[in-house]
């Protein structure tokens, strides 16, 4: 509510109306998608099927992740987008990305990192890590393209921050500001 990041919830609300149940169901669906993305990332990183399944199920039943999956907080959507981003980046930067489609996977992964950033800004670490990886690994195929994509993603994150601040500034002194609420307390 109020942050503009709840577009996934609107699809669930279309069927049963806007409610906390719709919010919780959408978050639960994202938790399942995040678990599948984690399983896929583990498989890309070389885990056998059973250990990857155990790892994904461990994430799904981890107490914090499990409890938050039944809320409508932003922890789970950010985690799902981040895990999907890491899966795509692992495909693009790994052995599967050598065939020439690696740059597309990296672009998809960084796009998903931007989605994760729009939910929680801590996801800025993903393109920063990709940029650092491109800088440190001299034998990385398509190293320049990966670095340019990472810088472009960081620039898009910075731009979205400035745009959000611009649109938030008129409301900063409005009725939803901290200063307004503190003045009303007195």
Secondary structure, 3 states (H helix, E strand, C coil): CCCCCCHHHHHHHHHHCCCHHHHHHHHHHHHHHHHHHHHHHHHHCCCCHHHHHHHHHHHHHCHHHHHHCCCCCHHHHHHHHHHHHHHHHHHHHCHHHHHCCHHHHHHHHHHHHHHHHHHCHHHHHHHHHHHHHHHHCCCCCCHHHHHHHHHHHHHHHHHHHHHHHHHHHHHHCCCCCHHHHHHHHC
